Amino acid sequence: MAEGMAMARAGSLVSKLDSKICYHRDAALEYMEIKAVVGEVIEEKEMLQQDYHALKGELEAAKKTIVEVNKELAAGNEETSLSKKELELVKKKLQDWEAKQNLSEQQNCSASEHVQPSNSKQGQKRSMRHQEVPSQGPLRIDADKPDLAEERPGSMLVNNPIVGQTSVVPPSTDDDMVALREHLIKQFLEIDKYGGRIIGIKEMGKLNVKAFEIACAEKFRTTKAADASSKLYSLWQQRITDVSWNPFHTVTVEGNHQEVLNVNDDKLQELKKEWGEGPYKAVIDALMEMKEYNCLGDRSTVYELWNYRADRKATLTECTEYMADRVQQLTVVKRRRSRRTI
């Protein structure tokens, strides 16, 4: 009996020991899980701290960038303001010059009538010729050509008035307008690289490539059209610059010798017959532009301020007003960008 009680007590102790072992095993497993979670939390905390420091550095850099951008915008606004003031001064100067030019023409007409009353018609013709002579000559591309004053009859007319006319406009005034036009051409050459503007630069005496592209596209209607257009355009661009080819002839009209384009020229007629009216007209227009700008001798081209909307030469007033509008638009864009960055 005593032995049975001992066995029962031993079994109870074994059961309790197994229970405690299971408890401690579960506790150890739970401890390991908690330790792993704590380790992950610590690692995530360190990563968050690193991200915080990185974001803090980026924020500081962004603040410095904003400060620099604001300084640049302020400097840009100041430059824009100065440019706008300069354009306003140029515009006012141009308006004053035009007013003086009109006054000069009126006084020239009056002086002609008083000096030559018997030849009033002749004086009237001379006055009209004075009005038609362009005093705003273009900028020649060839730098080794004669002086600009020799290519601008308007400038010579002011410095050497016709008998019976009184020169009122000072020579320096016309020279200033010539210099202003040349300066505008240089500025527009810088900003007119991509085209698509109302006021821009046109190269007078250069073929219109679109006419050749259209003609070849209508004739071939394949991928060969582009290659054919390029070759045809290059051929005729080279041909019109060849001084040995002279499609002009001299005619006499009322005792005056005039040089006119020979539309029956063999090469021109061959071009018209084979490729149509478009390329034919493009070649004629380029030749007439060379004649207008006295470039037939060397077949050079000339840069001219051009109003693409009206398809004609641009006046100095149009150019200055256009640039003033562009400056105003640029100022508005800069202000909007400045507000977005703040």
Helices and strands as residue ranges (DSSP letters): H 2-115, G 117-119, H 120-132, E 139-140, H 148-151, H 153-159, H 171-191, E 199-204, H 209-220, H 224-240, E 248-253, E 256-261, H 266-275, H 277-292, E 302-307, E 312-313, H 316-341
